[in-house]
Amino acid sequence: MFQGATVRNAVPLVFSEEIVMRKAVLVSFGAMILALAPPVEAQVRIGAYGGIARSNLSGDAPSGAEYRTRTGPVLGALVEIPVADHVLISVQPAWKQRGAKIAVDVDGEDERQDSLSLGLSYASIPVLMKIETAGGKVFVNSGLDAGFLLDASLSPVEGDGPDEDVSELIKDFDLAVNFGVGGQFPIGLPRLTIEARYTQSLTNVSNVSVDIGAEELIATRFRSSGFEFLAGIWIPLGGGK
């Protein structure tokens, strides 16, 4: 009888412990959601940016030639969505030019000479995670950059020779990884930003299936990489800070 009473008394205790545990799990889960949710005062940001890309190609180069750094423009817009304190998802669609100069052997010259410029124009969609310091003046970001080829051309570095369309020799899609660091400065409500960003292609951008030789100056395997130096401006929607 005493034993039965003990069991009967223990059952409510077990149920009570399960209820407490469930509540603890729910509270913990809710706290995690609140931690990931944007602060009430945080606002979605919109803006624009531009700069230059100092890019190069790495990998195979045609015989008697090498790739060298080429400078191209970058122009884009941005939308930044807060996901936690000082953490945002930044989507930055842009038009940008990558590529490289091609230096070739020239009779009578000790060093290879810049002869052609390979320009690769992309519609680019970087999606980055951006982390700011407590004051918001310094940030780092990283993420993936999906590039859709708009055109590709070979043009002479010097002279008035015609451009050659080589779009068929370059793949339509390039996926790159980005790493950046920068600063933000208030100019009233808007914020001025400056950033240095490293970009490294993860895929082979050549669409040449067999070696077509040095005449075409497009090898079978190479990737794009380089630095982007950017400046921009953003404002919070709704007038927040």
C-alpha positions as CSV (number, residue, x, y, z in Angstrom):
1,M,0.0,0.0,0.0
2,F,2.8,2.3,0.9
3,Q,4.6,1.3,-2.3
4,G,1.5,2.0,-4.4
5,A,1.1,5.4,-2.9
6,T,4.8,6.1,-3.7
7,V,4.2,5.2,-7.4
8,R,1.0,7.2,-7.6
9,N,2.8,10.2,-6.0
10,A,5.7,9.7,-8.4
11,V,3.6,9.8,-11.6
12,P,2.6,13.5,-11.2
13,L,6.3,14.2,-10.5
14,V,7.4,12.6,-13.7
15,F,4.7,14.5,-15.7
16,S,5.8,17.7,-14.0
17,E,9.5,17.1,-14.9
18,E,8.5,16.5,-18.6
19,I,6.5,19.7,-18.7
20,V,9.4,21.6,-17.2
21,M,11.7,20.1,-19.8
22,R,9.4,20.9,-22.6
23,K,9.0,24.5,-21.4
24,A,12.8,24.8,-21.1
25,V,13.2,23.5,-24.7
26,L,10.6,25.9,-26.0
27,V,12.1,28.8,-24.1
28,S,15.6,27.9,-25.4
29,F,14.2,27.6,-29.0
30,G,12.4,30.9,-28.6
31,A,15.5,32.6,-27.3
32,M,17.5,31.3,-30.2
33,I,14.9,32.7,-32.7
34,L,15.0,36.0,-30.9
35,A,18.8,36.1,-31.0
36,L,18.7,35.5,-34.8
37,A,15.9,38.0,-35.4
38,P,16.8,41.6,-36.4
39,P,16.6,44.1,-33.6
40,V,13.5,46.2,-33.6
41,E,15.3,49.4,-34.5
42,A,17.3,47.7,-37.3
43,Q,16.3,48.7,-40.8
44,V,16.7,47.2,-44.2
45,R,19.3,49.2,-46.1
46,I,19.5,50.1,-49.8
47,G,22.4,51.8,-51.7
48,A,24.7,51.8,-54.6
49,Y,28.5,51.3,-55.0
50,G,31.2,51.4,-57.6
51,G,34.9,51.0,-58.1
52,I,37.6,49.1,-60.0
53,A,38.5,45.4,-60.3
54,R,42.2,44.5,-60.6
55,S,41.8,41.0,-62.0
56,N,44.0,38.4,-63.5
57,L,43.8,34.8,-64.7
58,S,45.5,31.8,-63.2
59,G,46.0,28.3,-64.7
60,D,47.0,27.3,-68.2
61,A,48.4,30.0,-70.5
62,P,49.1,29.5,-74.2
63,S,52.7,28.7,-75.2
64,G,54.8,31.9,-75.4
65,A,52.3,34.0,-73.5
66,E,51.4,34.9,-69.9
67,Y,48.5,36.6,-68.2
68,R,48.9,40.0,-66.4
69,T,46.7,42.2,-64.3
70,R,43.9,44.1,-66.0
71,T,41.8,46.9,-64.5
72,G,38.0,47.1,-65.1
73,P,35.0,49.0,-63.7
74,V,32.5,47.8,-61.1
75,L,29.0,49.3,-60.8
76,G,26.2,48.0,-58.6
77,A,23.4,48.3,-56.1
78,L,22.9,46.7,-52.7
79,V,20.2,45.6,-50.3
80,E,21.2,44.6,-46.8
81,I,18.9,42.7,-44.4
82,P,19.7,42.5,-40.7
83,V,19.5,38.9,-39.3
84,A,21.1,39.6,-35.9
85,D,22.9,42.3,-34.0
86,H,25.7,43.6,-36.2
87,V,25.1,40.8,-38.7
88,L,23.5,41.3,-42.1
89,I,22.9,39.5,-45.4
90,S,24.1,41.8,-48.2
91,V,22.9,41.2,-51.8
92,Q,24.9,43.3,-54.3
93,P,23.9,42.9,-57.9
94,A,26.5,44.5,-60.2
95,W,28.0,44.9,-63.6
96,K,31.7,44.3,-63.6
97,Q,34.6,43.6,-65.9
98,R,37.2,40.9,-65.1
99,G,39.8,39.4,-67.3
100,A,43.5,39.9,-67.9
101,K,46.1,41.3,-70.2
102,I,48.0,38.8,-72.4
103,A,51.7,39.4,-72.8
104,V,53.4,37.5,-75.7
105,D,57.0,36.9,-76.9
106,V,58.1,39.6,-79.3
107,D,61.2,39.3,-81.5
108,G,64.0,41.7,-80.3
109,E,62.5,42.2,-76.8
110,D,64.0,40.6,-73.7
111,E,60.6,40.5,-71.9
112,R,57.1,39.6,-73.0
113,Q,55.1,42.6,-74.1
114,D,51.4,43.3,-73.3
115,S,49.7,42.7,-76.6
116,L,46.0,41.9,-76.0
117,S,43.4,42.6,-73.3
118,L,40.8,39.9,-72.6
119,G,37.7,41.6,-71.1
120,L,35.0,39.5,-69.5
121,S,31.9,41.4,-68.6
122,Y,29.5,39.9,-66.1
123,A,26.2,40.5,-64.5
124,S,27.3,39.6,-61.0
125,I,25.2,38.7,-57.9
126,P,27.3,38.6,-54.7
127,V,25.4,37.3,-51.7
128,L,27.5,38.0,-48.6
129,M,27.3,37.7,-44.8
130,K,28.4,41.1,-43.4
131,I,29.6,41.4,-39.8
132,E,30.0,44.9,-38.3
133,T,31.8,46.0,-35.1
134,A,29.7,47.4,-32.3
135,G,30.0,50.9,-33.5
136,G,29.4,49.9,-37.1
137,K,32.5,51.7,-38.4
138,V,34.4,48.6,-39.5
139,F,33.0,45.5,-41.2
140,V,34.1,42.2,-42.8
141,N,32.1,40.2,-45.3
142,S,32.3,36.9,-47.1
143,G,30.1,34.9,-49.5
144,L,29.6,33.7,-53.0
145,D,29.4,35.6,-56.2
146,A,27.4,34.2,-59.1
147,G,28.6,35.7,-62.4
148,F,26.6,35.5,-65.7
149,L,28.7,36.3,-68.8
150,L,27.4,39.2,-70.8
151,D,30.3,39.4,-73.4
152,A,33.9,38.5,-73.8
153,S,36.3,40.2,-76.2
154,L,40.0,40.4,-77.1
155,S,41.2,43.8,-78.0
156,P,44.7,45.2,-78.8
157,V,46.4,47.0,-75.9
158,E,47.8,49.6,-78.3
159,G,46.6,50.6,-81.7
160,D,43.2,50.8,-83.4
161,G,42.7,47.1,-84.3
162,P,39.2,45.7,-84.0
163,D,37.9,43.8,-81.0
164,E,37.4,40.1,-81.4
165,D,34.3,38.5,-79.9
166,V,35.4,35.4,-77.9
167,S,32.2,34.8,-76.0
168,E,31.8,31.3,-77.3
169,L,35.2,30.4,-75.8
170,I,34.2,31.5,-72.3
171,K,31.7,29.7,-70.1
172,D,28.4,31.5,-69.5
173,F,28.6,31.1,-65.7
174,D,31.3,31.7,-63.1
175,L,31.1,31.1,-59.3
176,A,33.5,32.9,-57.1
177,V,34.1,33.3,-53.4
178,N,34.6,36.8,-51.9
179,F,36.3,38.1,-48.8
180,G,36.2,41.8,-47.9
181,V,37.0,44.3,-45.2
182,G,35.9,47.9,-45.1
183,G,34.7,51.0,-43.2
184,Q,31.5,53.0,-42.9
185,F,31.3,56.7,-42.1
186,P,28.1,58.7,-41.4
187,I,27.3,61.7,-43.6
188,G,24.0,62.6,-42.0
189,L,21.5,59.8,-42.3
190,P,23.4,58.0,-45.2
191,R,26.6,56.1,-44.6
192,L,29.6,56.3,-46.9
193,T,31.4,52.9,-47.3
194,I,34.9,51.9,-48.6
195,E,36.0,48.4,-49.1
196,A,38.8,46.2,-50.3
197,R,37.6,42.8,-51.5
198,Y,39.4,39.7,-52.8
199,T,37.6,37.5,-55.3
200,Q,38.6,34.0,-56.4
201,S,36.8,32.0,-59.0
202,L,35.9,28.5,-58.0
203,T,35.3,27.1,-61.6
204,N,37.2,26.8,-64.8
205,V,35.9,29.7,-67.0
206,S,37.4,28.4,-70.3
207,N,34.9,26.8,-72.7
208,V,37.7,25.4,-74.9
209,S,37.6,21.6,-74.8
210,V,40.9,21.0,-76.7
211,D,44.1,23.1,-76.9
212,I,43.5,25.4,-79.9
213,G,47.1,26.7,-79.8
214,A,48.7,30.1,-79.1
215,E,47.0,31.7,-82.1
216,E,43.7,32.1,-80.2
217,L,45.4,32.9,-76.9
218,I,42.5,31.2,-75.0
219,A,43.7,28.2,-73.0
220,T,41.7,25.2,-71.9
221,R,41.8,25.8,-68.2
222,F,42.0,29.0,-66.2
223,R,40.3,30.9,-63.4
224,S,39.7,34.5,-62.6
225,S,40.9,36.2,-59.4
226,G,41.8,39.6,-58.1
227,F,41.0,42.6,-55.9
228,E,38.1,45.0,-56.0
229,F,38.4,48.5,-54.5
230,L,34.9,49.8,-53.9
231,A,33.2,52.9,-52.5
232,G,29.4,53.3,-52.0
233,I,26.6,54.8,-50.0
234,W,23.6,53.3,-48.3
235,I,20.6,54.6,-46.4
236,P,18.2,52.7,-44.0
237,L,14.6,52.4,-45.1
238,G,12.2,53.9,-42.7
239,G,14.7,56.5,-41.4
240,G,16.4,54.2,-38.8
241,K,20.0,54.3,-37.9
